[in-house]
Amino acid sequence: MFKIRELMTSPVYSLRESDTLQSARVLMDKKRIRHVPITTADTIFRGLITNRDVLANTISHLANIDPATQDEIDAGIPLQEIMRTDVCTISPDETVRQAAHILYNHKYGCLPVVENGKLVGIVTEADFLQLTIQLLDAMDQADKA
């Protein structure tokens, strides 16, 4: 059976609890990602910040705040104050099917992959879309044979 370690993205972009909302926003924009695990210096998984969390903690553009002021506000908000800590994780030895069920049934966008408390990867909806494309391509090739 296909295991998570074969599908997960590793290494993972992560931040620390003391990093700020601004650093999360910059990392997400720069790397075009929507989920950032929060770890200790020795990669112990502590929580998660999502694009939705960033948006929820941003002052509305309707408030007419200029980008520099928004950056200054974001720089004063440590991630430990806004990160999610009740995050479902998965072991790299679990099956891809199990991860798919968790993502689908709970409507999660990602599952941090944790082994012995340490972050070792992440599996996202995008990983499953990529897998689906590969399977469909394989089916097309089989049909042509």
Phi and psi in radians as a Rosetta constraint file:
Dihedral C 1 N 2 CA 2 C 2 CIRCULARHARMONIC -1.133 0.35
Dihedral N 2 CA 2 C 2 N 3 CIRCULARHARMONIC 2.211 0.35
Dihedral C 2 N 3 CA 3 C 3 CIRCULARHARMONIC -1.779 0.35
Dihedral N 3 CA 3 C 3 N 4 CIRCULARHARMONIC 2.728 0.35
Dihedral C 3 N 4 CA 4 C 4 CIRCULARHARMONIC -0.992 0.35
Dihedral N 4 CA 4 C 4 N 5 CIRCULARHARMONIC -0.674 0.35
Dihedral C 4 N 5 CA 5 C 5 CIRCULARHARMONIC -1.033 0.35
Dihedral N 5 CA 5 C 5 N 6 CIRCULARHARMONIC -0.384 0.35
Dihedral C 5 N 6 CA 6 C 6 CIRCULARHARMONIC -1.486 0.35
Dihedral N 6 CA 6 C 6 N 7 CIRCULARHARMONIC -0.295 0.35
Dihedral C 6 N 7 CA 7 C 7 CIRCULARHARMONIC -1.901 0.35
Dihedral N 7 CA 7 C 7 N 8 CIRCULARHARMONIC -0.528 0.35
Dihedral C 7 N 8 CA 8 C 8 CIRCULARHARMONIC -1.106 0.35
Dihedral N 8 CA 8 C 8 N 9 CIRCULARHARMONIC 2.716 0.35
Dihedral C 8 N 9 CA 9 C 9 CIRCULARHARMONIC -1.548 0.35
Dihedral N 9 CA 9 C 9 N 10 CIRCULARHARMONIC 2.255 0.35
Dihedral C 9 N 10 CA 10 C 10 CIRCULARHARMONIC -2.717 0.35
Dihedral N 10 CA 10 C 10 N 11 CIRCULARHARMONIC 2.382 0.35
Dihedral C 10 N 11 CA 11 C 11 CIRCULARHARMONIC -1.248 0.35
Dihedral N 11 CA 11 C 11 N 12 CIRCULARHARMONIC 2.945 0.35
Dihedral C 11 N 12 CA 12 C 12 CIRCULARHARMONIC -1.980 0.35
Dihedral N 12 CA 12 C 12 N 13 CIRCULARHARMONIC 2.404 0.35
Dihedral C 12 N 13 CA 13 C 13 CIRCULARHARMONIC -1.213 0.35
Dihedral N 13 CA 13 C 13 N 14 CIRCULARHARMONIC 2.240 0.35
Dihedral C 13 N 14 CA 14 C 14 CIRCULARHARMONIC -2.480 0.35
Dihedral N 14 CA 14 C 14 N 15 CIRCULARHARMONIC 2.902 0.35
Dihedral C 14 N 15 CA 15 C 15 CIRCULARHARMONIC -2.283 0.35
Dihedral N 15 CA 15 C 15 N 16 CIRCULARHARMONIC 3.027 0.35
Dihedral C 15 N 16 CA 16 C 16 CIRCULARHARMONIC -1.827 0.35
Dihedral N 16 CA 16 C 16 N 17 CIRCULARHARMONIC 2.821 0.35
Dihedral C 16 N 17 CA 17 C 17 CIRCULARHARMONIC -1.038 0.35
Dihedral N 17 CA 17 C 17 N 18 CIRCULARHARMONIC -0.544 0.35
Dihedral C 17 N 18 CA 18 C 18 CIRCULARHARMONIC -1.429 0.35
Dihedral N 18 CA 18 C 18 N 19 CIRCULARHARMONIC -0.211 0.35
Dihedral C 18 N 19 CA 19 C 19 CIRCULARHARMONIC -1.157 0.35
Dihedral N 19 CA 19 C 19 N 20 CIRCULARHARMONIC 2.909 0.35
Dihedral C 19 N 20 CA 20 C 20 CIRCULARHARMONIC -1.924 0.35
Dihedral N 20 CA 20 C 20 N 21 CIRCULARHARMONIC 2.918 0.35
Dihedral C 20 N 21 CA 21 C 21 CIRCULARHARMONIC -0.975 0.35
Dihedral N 21 CA 21 C 21 N 22 CIRCULARHARMONIC -0.648 0.35
Dihedral C 21 N 22 CA 22 C 22 CIRCULARHARMONIC -1.085 0.35
Dihedral N 22 CA 22 C 22 N 23 CIRCULARHARMONIC -0.757 0.35
Dihedral C 22 N 23 CA 23 C 23 CIRCULARHARMONIC -1.157 0.35
Dihedral N 23 CA 23 C 23 N 24 CIRCULARHARMONIC -0.608 0.35
Dihedral C 23 N 24 CA 24 C 24 CIRCULARHARMONIC -1.148 0.35
Dihedral N 24 CA 24 C 24 N 25 CIRCULARHARMONIC -0.782 0.35
Dihedral C 24 N 25 CA 25 C 25 CIRCULARHARMONIC -1.062 0.35
Dihedral N 25 CA 25 C 25 N 26 CIRCULARHARMONIC -0.804 0.35
Dihedral C 25 N 26 CA 26 C 26 CIRCULARHARMONIC -1.089 0.35
Dihedral N 26 CA 26 C 26 N 27 CIRCULARHARMONIC -0.807 0.35
Dihedral C 26 N 27 CA 27 C 27 CIRCULARHARMONIC -1.087 0.35
Dihedral N 27 CA 27 C 27 N 28 CIRCULARHARMONIC -0.785 0.35
Dihedral C 27 N 28 CA 28 C 28 CIRCULARHARMONIC -1.093 0.35
Dihedral N 28 CA 28 C 28 N 29 CIRCULARHARMONIC -0.744 0.35
Dihedral C 28 N 29 CA 29 C 29 CIRCULARHARMONIC -1.177 0.35
Dihedral N 29 CA 29 C 29 N 30 CIRCULARHARMONIC -0.789 0.35
Dihedral C 29 N 30 CA 30 C 30 CIRCULARHARMONIC -1.156 0.35
Dihedral N 30 CA 30 C 30 N 31 CIRCULARHARMONIC -0.746 0.35
Dihedral C 30 N 31 CA 31 C 31 CIRCULARHARMONIC -1.698 0.35
Dihedral N 31 CA 31 C 31 N 32 CIRCULARHARMONIC -0.038 0.35
Dihedral C 31 N 32 CA 32 C 32 CIRCULARHARMONIC 0.963 0.35
Dihedral N 32 CA 32 C 32 N 33 CIRCULARHARMONIC 0.921 0.35
Dihedral C 32 N 33 CA 33 C 33 CIRCULARHARMONIC -2.146 0.35
Dihedral N 33 CA 33 C 33 N 34 CIRCULARHARMONIC 2.804 0.35
Dihedral C 33 N 34 CA 34 C 34 CIRCULARHARMONIC -2.052 0.35
Dihedral N 34 CA 34 C 34 N 35 CIRCULARHARMONIC -0.090 0.35
Dihedral C 34 N 35 CA 35 C 35 CIRCULARHARMONIC -2.379 0.35
Dihedral N 35 CA 35 C 35 N 36 CIRCULARHARMONIC 2.261 0.35
Dihedral C 35 N 36 CA 36 C 36 CIRCULARHARMONIC -2.253 0.35
Dihedral N 36 CA 36 C 36 N 37 CIRCULARHARMONIC 1.981 0.35
Dihedral C 36 N 37 CA 37 C 37 CIRCULARHARMONIC -1.193 0.35
Dihedral N 37 CA 37 C 37 N 38 CIRCULARHARMONIC 2.604 0.35
Dihedral C 37 N 38 CA 38 C 38 CIRCULARHARMONIC -1.912 0.35
Dihedral N 38 CA 38 C 38 N 39 CIRCULARHARMONIC 2.238 0.35
Dihedral C 38 N 39 CA 39 C 39 CIRCULARHARMONIC -2.306 0.35
Dihedral N 39 CA 39 C 39 N 40 CIRCULARHARMONIC 2.916 0.35
Dihedral C 39 N 40 CA 40 C 40 CIRCULARHARMONIC -1.421 0.35
Dihedral N 40 CA 40 C 40 N 41 CIRCULARHARMONIC 3.083 0.35
Dihedral C 40 N 41 CA 41 C 41 CIRCULARHARMONIC -1.058 0.35
Dihedral N 41 CA 41 C 41 N 42 CIRCULARHARMONIC -0.500 0.35
Dihedral C 41 N 42 CA 42 C 42 CIRCULARHARMONIC -1.754 0.35
Dihedral N 42 CA 42 C 42 N 43 CIRCULARHARMONIC 0.529 0.35
Dihedral C 42 N 43 CA 43 C 43 CIRCULARHARMONIC 1.115 0.35
Dihedral N 43 CA 43 C 43 N 44 CIRCULARHARMONIC 0.367 0.35
Dihedral C 43 N 44 CA 44 C 44 CIRCULARHARMONIC -1.250 0.35
Dihedral N 44 CA 44 C 44 N 45 CIRCULARHARMONIC 2.227 0.35
Dihedral C 44 N 45 CA 45 C 45 CIRCULARHARMONIC -1.231 0.35
Dihedral N 45 CA 45 C 45 N 46 CIRCULARHARMONIC 2.258 0.35
Dihedral C 45 N 46 CA 46 C 46 CIRCULARHARMONIC -2.063 0.35
Dihedral N 46 CA 46 C 46 N 47 CIRCULARHARMONIC -0.500 0.35
Dihedral C 46 N 47 CA 47 C 47 CIRCULARHARMONIC 3.049 0.35
Dihedral N 47 CA 47 C 47 N 48 CIRCULARHARMONIC -2.876 0.35
Dihedral C 47 N 48 CA 48 C 48 CIRCULARHARMONIC -2.575 0.35
Dihedral N 48 CA 48 C 48 N 49 CIRCULARHARMONIC 2.503 0.35
Dihedral C 48 N 49 CA 49 C 49 CIRCULARHARMONIC -2.148 0.35
Dihedral N 49 CA 49 C 49 N 50 CIRCULARHARMONIC 2.345 0.35
Dihedral C 49 N 50 CA 50 C 50 CIRCULARHARMONIC -2.011 0.35
Dihedral N 50 CA 50 C 50 N 51 CIRCULARHARMONIC 2.902 0.35
Dihedral C 50 N 51 CA 51 C 51 CIRCULARHARMONIC -0.999 0.35
Dihedral N 51 CA 51 C 51 N 52 CIRCULARHARMONIC -0.648 0.35
Dihedral C 51 N 52 CA 52 C 52 CIRCULARHARMONIC -1.092 0.35
Dihedral N 52 CA 52 C 52 N 53 CIRCULARHARMONIC -0.692 0.35
Dihedral C 52 N 53 CA 53 C 53 CIRCULARHARMONIC -1.116 0.35
Dihedral N 53 CA 53 C 53 N 54 CIRCULARHARMONIC -0.718 0.35
Dihedral C 53 N 54 CA 54 C 54 CIRCULARHARMONIC -1.073 0.35
Dihedral N 54 CA 54 C 54 N 55 CIRCULARHARMONIC -0.829 0.35
Dihedral C 54 N 55 CA 55 C 55 CIRCULARHARMONIC -1.107 0.35
Dihedral N 55 CA 55 C 55 N 56 CIRCULARHARMONIC -0.689 0.35
Dihedral C 55 N 56 CA 56 C 56 CIRCULARHARMONIC -1.154 0.35
Dihedral N 56 CA 56 C 56 N 57 CIRCULARHARMONIC -0.424 0.35
Dihedral C 56 N 57 CA 57 C 57 CIRCULARHARMONIC -1.832 0.35
Dihedral N 57 CA 57 C 57 N 58 CIRCULARHARMONIC 0.307 0.35
Dihedral C 57 N 58 CA 58 C 58 CIRCULARHARMONIC -1.869 0.35
Dihedral N 58 CA 58 C 58 N 59 CIRCULARHARMONIC 2.408 0.35
Dihedral C 58 N 59 CA 59 C 59 CIRCULARHARMONIC -1.217 0.35
Dihedral N 59 CA 59 C 59 N 60 CIRCULARHARMONIC 2.355 0.35
Dihedral C 59 N 60 CA 60 C 60 CIRCULARHARMONIC -0.990 0.35
Dihedral N 60 CA 60 C 60 N 61 CIRCULARHARMONIC 2.517 0.35
Dihedral C 60 N 61 CA 61 C 61 CIRCULARHARMONIC -1.114 0.35
Dihedral N 61 CA 61 C 61 N 62 CIRCULARHARMONIC -0.339 0.35
Dihedral C 61 N 62 CA 62 C 62 CIRCULARHARMONIC -1.187 0.35
Dihedral N 62 CA 62 C 62 N 63 CIRCULARHARMONIC -0.289 0.35
Dihedral C 62 N 63 CA 63 C 63 CIRCULARHARMONIC -1.400 0.35
Dihedral N 63 CA 63 C 63 N 64 CIRCULARHARMONIC -0.017 0.35
Dihedral C 63 N 64 CA 64 C 64 CIRCULARHARMONIC 0.983 0.35
Dihedral N 64 CA 64 C 64 N 65 CIRCULARHARMONIC 0.742 0.35
Dihedral C 64 N 65 CA 65 C 65 CIRCULARHARMONIC -1.607 0.35
Dihedral N 65 CA 65 C 65 N 66 CIRCULARHARMONIC 2.276 0.35
Dihedral C 65 N 66 CA 66 C 66 CIRCULARHARMONIC -1.267 0.35
Dihedral N 66 CA 66 C 66 N 67 CIRCULARHARMONIC 2.741 0.35
Dihedral C 66 N 67 CA 67 C 67 CIRCULARHARMONIC -0.984 0.35
Dihedral N 67 CA 67 C 67 N 68 CIRCULARHARMONIC -0.625 0.35
Dihedral C 67 N 68 CA 68 C 68 CIRCULARHARMONIC -1.143 0.35
Dihedral N 68 CA 68 C 68 N 69 CIRCULARHARMONIC -0.706 0.35
Dihedral C 68 N 69 CA 69 C 69 CIRCULARHARMONIC -1.172 0.35
Dihedral N 69 CA 69 C 69 N 70 CIRCULARHARMONIC -0.728 0.35
Dihedral C 69 N 70 CA 70 C 70 CIRCULARHARMONIC -1.052 0.35
Dihedral N 70 CA 70 C 70 N 71 CIRCULARHARMONIC -0.755 0.35
Dihedral C 70 N 71 CA 71 C 71 CIRCULARHARMONIC -1.073 0.35
Dihedral N 71 CA 71 C 71 N 72 CIRCULARHARMONIC -0.701 0.35
Dihedral C 71 N 72 CA 72 C 72 CIRCULARHARMONIC -1.132 0.35
Dihedral N 72 CA 72 C 72 N 73 CIRCULARHARMONIC -0.742 0.35
Dihedral C 72 N 73 CA 73 C 73 CIRCULARHARMONIC -1.099 0.35
Dihedral N 73 CA 73 C 73 N 74 CIRCULARHARMONIC -0.843 0.35
Dihedral C 73 N 74 CA 74 C 74 CIRCULARHARMONIC -1.046 0.35
Dihedral N 74 CA 74 C 74 N 75 CIRCULARHARMONIC -0.617 0.35
Dihedral C 74 N 75 CA 75 C 75 CIRCULARHARMONIC -1.193 0.35
Dihedral N 75 CA 75 C 75 N 76 CIRCULARHARMONIC -0.301 0.35
Dihedral C 75 N 76 CA 76 C 76 CIRCULARHARMONIC -1.674 0.35
Dihedral N 76 CA 76 C 76 N 77 CIRCULARHARMONIC 0.054 0.35
Dihedral C 76 N 77 CA 77 C 77 CIRCULARHARMONIC -1.929 0.35
Dihedral N 77 CA 77 C 77 N 78 CIRCULARHARMONIC 1.827 0.35
Dihedral C 77 N 78 CA 78 C 78 CIRCULARHARMONIC -1.242 0.35
Dihedral N 78 CA 78 C 78 N 79 CIRCULARHARMONIC 2.530 0.35
Dihedral C 78 N 79 CA 79 C 79 CIRCULARHARMONIC -1.067 0.35
Dihedral N 79 CA 79 C 79 N 80 CIRCULARHARMONIC -0.503 0.35
Dihedral C 79 N 80 CA 80 C 80 CIRCULARHARMONIC -1.061 0.35
Dihedral N 80 CA 80 C 80 N 81 CIRCULARHARMONIC -0.383 0.35
Dihedral C 80 N 81 CA 81 C 81 CIRCULARHARMONIC -1.423 0.35
Dihedral N 81 CA 81 C 81 N 82 CIRCULARHARMONIC -0.378 0.35
Dihedral C 81 N 82 CA 82 C 82 CIRCULARHARMONIC -2.183 0.35
Dihedral N 82 CA 82 C 82 N 83 CIRCULARHARMONIC -0.145 0.35
Dihedral C 82 N 83 CA 83 C 83 CIRCULARHARMONIC -1.228 0.35
Dihedral N 83 CA 83 C 83 N 84 CIRCULARHARMONIC 2.714 0.35
Dihedral C 83 N 84 CA 84 C 84 CIRCULARHARMONIC -1.519 0.35
Dihedral N 84 CA 84 C 84 N 85 CIRCULARHARMONIC 2.334 0.35
Dihedral C 84 N 85 CA 85 C 85 CIRCULARHARMONIC -1.978 0.35
Dihedral N 85 CA 85 C 85 N 86 CIRCULARHARMONIC -0.222 0.35
Dihedral C 85 N 86 CA 86 C 86 CIRCULARHARMONIC -1.636 0.35
Dihedral N 86 CA 86 C 86 N 87 CIRCULARHARMONIC 0.973 0.35
Dihedral C 86 N 87 CA 87 C 87 CIRCULARHARMONIC -1.710 0.35
Dihedral N 87 CA 87 C 87 N 88 CIRCULARHARMONIC 2.304 0.35
Dihedral C 87 N 88 CA 88 C 88 CIRCULARHARMONIC -1.313 0.35
Dihedral N 88 CA 88 C 88 N 89 CIRCULARHARMONIC 2.301 0.35
Dihedral C 88 N 89 CA 89 C 89 CIRCULARHARMONIC -2.100 0.35
Dihedral N 89 CA 89 C 89 N 90 CIRCULARHARMONIC 3.002 0.35
Dihedral C 89 N 90 CA 90 C 90 CIRCULARHARMONIC -2.449 0.35
Dihedral N 90 CA 90 C 90 N 91 CIRCULARHARMONIC 2.642 0.35
Dihedral C 90 N 91 CA 91 C 91 CIRCULARHARMONIC -1.440 0.35
Dihedral N 91 CA 91 C 91 N 92 CIRCULARHARMONIC 2.606 0.35
Dihedral C 91 N 92 CA 92 C 92 CIRCULARHARMONIC -1.154 0.35
Dihedral N 92 CA 92 C 92 N 93 CIRCULARHARMONIC -0.269 0.35
Dihedral C 92 N 93 CA 93 C 93 CIRCULARHARMONIC -1.614 0.35
Dihedral N 93 CA 93 C 93 N 94 CIRCULARHARMONIC -0.060 0.35
Dihedral C 93 N 94 CA 94 C 94 CIRCULARHARMONIC -1.259 0.35
Dihedral N 94 CA 94 C 94 N 95 CIRCULARHARMONIC 2.843 0.35
Dihedral C 94 N 95 CA 95 C 95 CIRCULARHARMONIC -1.453 0.35
Dihedral N 95 CA 95 C 95 N 96 CIRCULARHARMONIC 2.712 0.35
Dihedral C 95 N 96 CA 96 C 96 CIRCULARHARMONIC -1.078 0.35
Dihedral N 96 CA 96 C 96 N 97 CIRCULARHARMONIC -0.643 0.35
Dihedral C 96 N 97 CA 97 C 97 CIRCULARHARMONIC -1.036 0.35
Dihedral N 97 CA 97 C 97 N 98 CIRCULARHARMONIC -0.767 0.35
Dihedral C 97 N 98 CA 98 C 98 CIRCULARHARMONIC -1.072 0.35
Dihedral N 98 CA 98 C 98 N 99 CIRCULARHARMONIC -0.775 0.35
Dihedral C 98 N 99 CA 99 C 99 CIRCULARHARMONIC -1.101 0.35
Dihedral N 99 CA 99 C 99 N 100 CIRCULARHARMONIC -0.732 0.35
Dihedral C 99 N 100 CA 100 C 100 CIRCULARHARMONIC -1.061 0.35
Dihedral N 100 CA 100 C 100 N 101 CIRCULARHARMONIC -0.747 0.35
Dihedral C 100 N 101 CA 101 C 101 CIRCULARHARMONIC -1.090 0.35
Dihedral N 101 CA 101 C 101 N 102 CIRCULARHARMONIC -0.761 0.35
Dihedral C 101 N 102 CA 102 C 102 CIRCULARHARMONIC -1.094 0.35
Dihedral N 102 CA 102 C 102 N 103 CIRCULARHARMONIC -0.859 0.35
Dihedral C 102 N 103 CA 103 C 103 CIRCULARHARMONIC -1.045 0.35
Dihedral N 103 CA 103 C 103 N 104 CIRCULARHARMONIC -0.792 0.35
Dihedral C 103 N 104 CA 104 C 104 CIRCULARHARMONIC -1.213 0.35
Dihedral N 104 CA 104 C 104 N 105 CIRCULARHARMONIC -0.866 0.35
Dihedral C 104 N 105 CA 105 C 105 CIRCULARHARMONIC -1.192 0.35
Dihedral N 105 CA 105 C 105 N 106 CIRCULARHARMONIC -0.535 0.35
Dihedral C 105 N 106 CA 106 C 106 CIRCULARHARMONIC -1.792 0.35
Dihedral N 106 CA 106 C 106 N 107 CIRCULARHARMONIC -0.065 0.35
Dihedral C 106 N 107 CA 107 C 107 CIRCULARHARMONIC 1.032 0.35
Dihedral N 107 CA 107 C 107 N 108 CIRCULARHARMONIC 0.712 0.35
Dihedral C 107 N 108 CA 108 C 108 CIRCULARHARMONIC -1.494 0.35
Dihedral N 108 CA 108 C 108 N 109 CIRCULARHARMONIC 2.656 0.35
Dihedral C 108 N 109 CA 109 C 109 CIRCULARHARMONIC -1.632 0.35
Dihedral N 109 CA 109 C 109 N 110 CIRCULARHARMONIC -0.302 0.35
Dihedral C 109 N 110 CA 110 C 110 CIRCULARHARMONIC -2.758 0.35
Dihedral N 110 CA 110 C 110 N 111 CIRCULARHARMONIC 2.860 0.35
Dihedral C 110 N 111 CA 111 C 111 CIRCULARHARMONIC -2.321 0.35
Dihedral N 111 CA 111 C 111 N 112 CIRCULARHARMONIC 2.028 0.35
Dihedral C 111 N 112 CA 112 C 112 CIRCULARHARMONIC -1.141 0.35
Dihedral N 112 CA 112 C 112 N 113 CIRCULARHARMONIC 2.448 0.35
Dihedral C 112 N 113 CA 113 C 113 CIRCULARHARMONIC -1.761 0.35
Dihedral N 113 CA 113 C 113 N 114 CIRCULARHARMONIC 2.070 0.35
Dihedral C 113 N 114 CA 114 C 114 CIRCULARHARMONIC -2.182 0.35
Dihedral N 114 CA 114 C 114 N 115 CIRCULARHARMONIC 2.343 0.35
Dihedral C 114 N 115 CA 115 C 115 CIRCULARHARMONIC -2.298 0.35
Dihedral N 115 CA 115 C 115 N 116 CIRCULARHARMONIC 2.128 0.35
Dihedral C 115 N 116 CA 116 C 116 CIRCULARHARMONIC 0.944 0.35
Dihedral N 116 CA 116 C 116 N 117 CIRCULARHARMONIC 0.681 0.35
Dihedral C 116 N 117 CA 117 C 117 CIRCULARHARMONIC 1.450 0.35
Dihedral N 117 CA 117 C 117 N 118 CIRCULARHARMONIC -0.193 0.35
Dihedral C 117 N 118 CA 118 C 118 CIRCULARHARMONIC -1.735 0.35
Dihedral N 118 CA 118 C 118 N 119 CIRCULARHARMONIC 2.440 0.35
Dihedral C 118 N 119 CA 119 C 119 CIRCULARHARMONIC -1.242 0.35
Dihedral N 119 CA 119 C 119 N 120 CIRCULARHARMONIC 2.144 0.35
Dihedral C 119 N 120 CA 120 C 120 CIRCULARHARMONIC -2.077 0.35
Dihedral N 120 CA 120 C 120 N 121 CIRCULARHARMONIC -0.180 0.35
Dihedral C 120 N 121 CA 121 C 121 CIRCULARHARMONIC -3.139 0.35
Dihedral N 121 CA 121 C 121 N 122 CIRCULARHARMONIC -3.044 0.35
Dihedral C 121 N 122 CA 122 C 122 CIRCULARHARMONIC -2.606 0.35
Dihedral N 122 CA 122 C 122 N 123 CIRCULARHARMONIC 2.519 0.35
Dihedral C 122 N 123 CA 123 C 123 CIRCULARHARMONIC -2.152 0.35
Dihedral N 123 CA 123 C 123 N 124 CIRCULARHARMONIC 2.291 0.35
Dihedral C 123 N 124 CA 124 C 124 CIRCULARHARMONIC -2.195 0.35
Dihedral N 124 CA 124 C 124 N 125 CIRCULARHARMONIC 2.975 0.35
Dihedral C 124 N 125 CA 125 C 125 CIRCULARHARMONIC -0.959 0.35
Dihedral N 125 CA 125 C 125 N 126 CIRCULARHARMONIC -0.669 0.35
Dihedral C 125 N 126 CA 126 C 126 CIRCULARHARMONIC -1.087 0.35
Dihedral N 126 CA 126 C 126 N 127 CIRCULARHARMONIC -0.623 0.35
Dihedral C 126 N 127 CA 127 C 127 CIRCULARHARMONIC -1.102 0.35
Dihedral N 127 CA 127 C 127 N 128 CIRCULARHARMONIC -0.673 0.35
Dihedral C 127 N 128 CA 128 C 128 CIRCULARHARMONIC -1.250 0.35
Dihedral N 128 CA 128 C 128 N 129 CIRCULARHARMONIC -0.602 0.35
Dihedral C 128 N 129 CA 129 C 129 CIRCULARHARMONIC -1.140 0.35
Dihedral N 129 CA 129 C 129 N 130 CIRCULARHARMONIC -0.729 0.35
Dihedral C 129 N 130 CA 130 C 130 CIRCULARHARMONIC -1.085 0.35
Dihedral N 130 CA 130 C 130 N 131 CIRCULARHARMONIC -0.750 0.35
Dihedral C 130 N 131 CA 131 C 131 CIRCULARHARMONIC -1.084 0.35
Dihedral N 131 CA 131 C 131 N 132 CIRCULARHARMONIC -0.736 0.35
Dihedral C 131 N 132 CA 132 C 132 CIRCULARHARMONIC -1.055 0.35
Dihedral N 132 CA 132 C 132 N 133 CIRCULARHARMONIC -0.768 0.35
Dihedral C 132 N 133 CA 133 C 133 CIRCULARHARMONIC -1.075 0.35
Dihedral N 133 CA 133 C 133 N 134 CIRCULARHARMONIC -0.763 0.35
Dihedral C 133 N 134 CA 134 C 134 CIRCULARHARMONIC -1.078 0.35
Dihedral N 134 CA 134 C 134 N 135 CIRCULARHARMONIC -0.746 0.35
Dihedral C 134 N 135 CA 135 C 135 CIRCULARHARMONIC -1.147 0.35
Dihedral N 135 CA 135 C 135 N 136 CIRCULARHARMONIC -0.724 0.35
Dihedral C 135 N 136 CA 136 C 136 CIRCULARHARMONIC -1.126 0.35
Dihedral N 136 CA 136 C 136 N 137 CIRCULARHARMONIC -0.713 0.35
Dihedral C 136 N 137 CA 137 C 137 CIRCULARHARMONIC -1.075 0.35
Dihedral N 137 CA 137 C 137 N 138 CIRCULARHARMONIC -0.727 0.35
Dihedral C 137 N 138 CA 138 C 138 CIRCULARHARMONIC -1.118 0.35
Dihedral N 138 CA 138 C 138 N 139 CIRCULARHARMONIC -0.691 0.35
Dihedral C 138 N 139 CA 139 C 139 CIRCULARHARMONIC -1.143 0.35
Dihedral N 139 CA 139 C 139 N 140 CIRCULARHARMONIC -0.696 0.35
Dihedral C 139 N 140 CA 140 C 140 CIRCULARHARMONIC -1.083 0.35
Dihedral N 140 CA 140 C 140 N 141 CIRCULARHARMONIC -0.731 0.35
Dihedral C 140 N 141 CA 141 C 141 CIRCULARHARMONIC -1.121 0.35
Dihedral N 141 CA 141 C 141 N 142 CIRCULARHARMONIC -0.696 0.35
Dihedral C 141 N 142 CA 142 C 142 CIRCULARHARMONIC -1.151 0.35
Dihedral N 142 CA 142 C 142 N 143 CIRCULARHARMONIC -0.657 0.35
Dihedral C 142 N 143 CA 143 C 143 CIRCULARHARMONIC -1.150 0.35
Dihedral N 143 CA 143 C 143 N 144 CIRCULARHARMONIC -0.576 0.35
Dihedral C 143 N 144 CA 144 C 144 CIRCULARHARMONIC -1.344 0.35
Dihedral N 144 CA 144 C 144 N 145 CIRCULARHARMONIC -0.350 0.35
